[in-house]
Amino acid sequence: MGVILDVLDQGALAFYQSFEFFLPLTDSPMKRFVSMASIETL
């Protein structure tokens, strides 16, 4: 279980890519996934 992110622009994408736990969900880098386990560690 986790959260799916729809990244709005390249600036936001660069932000999410700076954290290794925001993983690409599909072939599109603008869809990201972060697991609940990762969120719990924040």
Protein Blocks (a to p, Z undefined) as FASTA:
>chain_A
ZZddddfbfklmmmmmmpmklccfblblkbccddfklmmmZZ
